[in-house]
Amino acid sequence: MDGMAVLNEFRTWSQVPVIVLSAREKERDKVQALDQGADDYLLKPFSVQELFARIRAAFVAPPAWAGTRRAACSPCASCLWTWPGASCSAPESRST
């Protein structure tokens, strides 16, 4: 199983940020990884400082795919939310 297949499968059940570390320099490889759900793509060789900066950035911003991969909201099971902290917007879940 190659890395793109692993990434595609991983995205079916996880919202954890993914940074691809690769020696593949071609633009099509980078685009494919990002289209498959990677949040960032770092070309080898890279410095530890750059890697740490990209890890920090991945946990600050909402995922790049936020808004496309959704789960049913637990209060009402009808509206959709994209990441922890988003609130339910369905009228039946609002307190009066």
Residue frames as qw, qx, qy, qz and C-alpha x, y, z in Angstrom:
[[0.000, 0.891, 0.454, 0.000, 0.00, 0.00, 0.00],
 [0.442, 0.346, -0.023, 0.827, 1.51, 3.33, -1.01],
 [0.155, -0.204, -0.406, 0.877, 1.32, 6.59, 0.93],
 [0.327, -0.053, -0.233, -0.914, -1.56, 8.02, -1.10],
 [0.598, -0.279, -0.693, -0.290, -3.68, 4.93, -0.43],
 [0.433, -0.287, -0.651, 0.554, -2.86, 5.18, 3.29],
 [0.022, 0.101, 0.144, -0.984, -3.80, 8.87, 3.29],
 [0.458, -0.161, -0.465, -0.740, -7.06, 8.22, 1.45],
 [0.609, -0.331, -0.721, -0.005, -8.04, 5.46, 3.89],
 [0.339, -0.200, -0.509, 0.765, -6.95, 7.52, 6.91],
 [0.160, -0.030, -0.034, -0.986, -9.17, 10.41, 5.84],
 [0.503, -0.326, -0.647, -0.471, -12.24, 8.15, 5.89],
 [0.656, -0.547, -0.518, 0.058, -12.08, 7.94, 9.69],
 [0.555, -0.462, -0.226, 0.654, -9.77, 10.67, 11.03],
 [0.165, 0.951, 0.164, 0.203, -9.61, 14.45, 11.08],
 [0.625, -0.603, 0.146, 0.473, -6.07, 14.63, 12.49],
 [0.292, 0.880, -0.255, -0.275, -3.89, 17.05, 10.50],
 [0.904, 0.060, 0.297, 0.302, -1.55, 15.30, 8.04],
 [0.089, 0.864, -0.384, -0.313, 1.77, 16.67, 6.83],
 [0.949, 0.286, 0.059, 0.123, 3.26, 14.61, 4.01],
 [0.296, -0.750, 0.508, 0.302, 7.06, 14.29, 4.18],
 [0.873, 0.377, 0.303, 0.058, 8.29, 13.24, 0.76],
 [0.408, -0.409, 0.480, 0.660, 11.21, 13.19, -1.63],
 [0.419, 0.523, 0.654, 0.352, 8.83, 13.37, -4.60],
 [0.175, -0.361, 0.032, 0.916, 9.42, 16.77, -6.23],
 [0.032, 0.283, 0.663, 0.692, 6.90, 16.67, -9.06],
 [0.313, -0.075, 0.117, -0.939, 3.98, 19.05, -8.85],
 [0.678, -0.145, -0.510, -0.510, 1.48, 16.28, -9.63],
 [0.569, -0.141, -0.749, 0.310, 2.62, 14.32, -6.54],
 [0.061, -0.063, -0.437, 0.895, 2.15, 17.37, -4.31],
 [0.473, -0.053, -0.173, -0.863, -1.26, 18.16, -5.82],
 [0.666, -0.146, -0.693, -0.233, -2.38, 14.54, -5.47],
 [0.405, -0.152, -0.716, 0.548, -1.41, 14.45, -1.78],
 [0.125, 0.089, 0.267, -0.951, -3.21, 17.73, -1.06],
 [0.565, -0.043, -0.381, -0.730, -6.27, 16.62, -3.04],
 [0.626, -0.144, -0.766, -0.013, -6.35, 13.33, -1.11],
 [0.576, -0.745, -0.302, -0.149, -6.63, 15.26, 2.17],
 [0.656, -0.107, -0.259, 0.701, -3.12, 16.19, 3.26],
 [0.159, -0.936, -0.245, 0.196, -2.98, 19.51, 5.10],
 [0.018, -0.890, 0.387, 0.239, 0.59, 20.27, 4.05],
 [0.932, 0.296, 0.002, 0.207, 3.42, 18.83, 1.93],
 [0.286, -0.862, 0.385, 0.162, 7.06, 19.12, 2.97],
 [0.808, 0.525, -0.259, 0.064, 9.81, 18.22, 0.53],
 [0.811, -0.457, 0.176, 0.320, 12.91, 16.38, 1.77],
 [0.504, -0.196, -0.589, 0.600, 15.44, 17.49, 2.84],
 [0.235, -0.809, -0.201, -0.500, 13.96, 19.94, 5.35],
 [0.151, 0.373, -0.595, 0.695, 15.05, 21.48, 8.61],
 [0.290, -0.381, -0.821, 0.312, 13.63, 20.49, 11.97],
 [0.030, 0.329, 0.270, -0.905, 12.68, 24.13, 12.55],
 [0.370, 0.078, -0.434, -0.818, 10.57, 24.19, 9.38],
 [0.426, -0.228, -0.864, -0.143, 8.89, 20.89, 10.31],
 [0.205, -0.388, -0.674, 0.594, 8.04, 22.21, 13.80],
 [0.165, 0.252, 0.006, -0.954, 6.66, 25.44, 12.32],
 [0.442, -0.030, -0.626, -0.642, 4.42, 23.49, 9.96],
 [0.375, -0.310, -0.859, 0.161, 3.22, 21.26, 12.80],
 [0.042, -0.362, -0.446, 0.818, 2.34, 24.34, 14.86],
 [0.297, 0.177, -0.267, -0.899, 0.50, 25.84, 11.88],
 [0.393, -0.138, -0.835, -0.359, -1.44, 22.61, 11.28],
 [0.315, -0.430, -0.787, 0.311, -2.87, 22.72, 14.80],
 [0.004, 0.331, 0.221, -0.917, -3.74, 26.44, 14.73],
 [0.391, 0.196, -0.334, -0.835, -5.79, 26.62, 11.53],
 [0.820, 0.158, 0.383, -0.396, -8.88, 24.53, 10.75],
 [0.609, -0.049, 0.707, 0.355, -8.01, 21.63, 8.45],
 [0.071, 0.263, -0.494, -0.826, -7.80, 22.44, 4.74],
 [0.217, -0.223, -0.852, -0.420, -10.68, 20.04, 4.10],
 [0.092, 0.354, 0.656, -0.661, -12.96, 21.55, 6.79],
 [0.465, 0.427, 0.045, -0.774, -16.36, 21.93, 5.25],
 [0.581, 0.306, -0.608, -0.447, -16.03, 18.92, 2.97],
 [0.488, -0.058, -0.863, 0.119, -15.79, 16.06, 5.45],
 [0.406, -0.391, 0.185, -0.805, -18.68, 16.30, 7.86],
 [0.219, -0.140, -0.941, 0.217, -20.23, 14.27, 10.62],
 [0.365, -0.656, -0.521, -0.406, -23.77, 14.38, 11.95],
 [0.133, -0.511, 0.368, -0.766, -24.27, 16.72, 14.89],
 [0.261, -0.111, -0.918, 0.275, -24.94, 14.79, 18.10],
 [0.240, 0.194, 0.491, -0.815, -27.67, 17.07, 19.56],
 [0.621, 0.401, 0.168, -0.652, -30.04, 16.74, 16.61],
 [0.585, -0.018, 0.762, 0.276, -28.40, 14.38, 14.08],
 [0.534, 0.720, 0.438, 0.065, -29.63, 16.57, 11.22],
 [0.180, 0.962, -0.194, -0.062, -27.33, 19.56, 10.94],
 [0.889, 0.204, -0.124, 0.392, -23.67, 19.13, 10.05],
 [0.283, -0.924, 0.236, 0.103, -20.52, 20.43, 11.69],
 [0.732, 0.591, -0.304, 0.152, -16.93, 20.23, 10.60],
 [0.498, 0.311, -0.599, 0.544, -14.63, 20.43, 13.63],
 [0.464, -0.478, -0.635, 0.391, -14.75, 20.35, 17.42],
 [0.149, -0.350, -0.234, 0.895, -16.23, 23.51, 18.87],
 [0.210, -0.156, -0.479, -0.838, -18.70, 24.12, 16.06],
 [0.332, 0.140, 0.647, -0.672, -22.20, 24.50, 17.42],
 [0.213, 0.419, 0.868, 0.158, -25.47, 23.00, 16.32],
 [0.113, 0.095, -0.123, -0.981, -27.59, 25.40, 14.28],
 [0.255, -0.365, -0.817, -0.366, -30.80, 23.38, 14.10],
 [0.367, -0.484, 0.010, -0.794, -33.83, 25.13, 15.66],
 [0.837, -0.378, -0.323, -0.228, -34.85, 22.02, 17.65],
 [0.756, -0.066, -0.411, 0.506, -31.51, 21.97, 19.47],
 [0.106, 0.432, -0.194, 0.874, -31.72, 25.58, 20.68],
 [0.231, -0.437, -0.737, 0.460, -32.94, 26.21, 24.18],
 [0.053, -0.707, -0.394, -0.585, -35.76, 28.72, 24.54]]
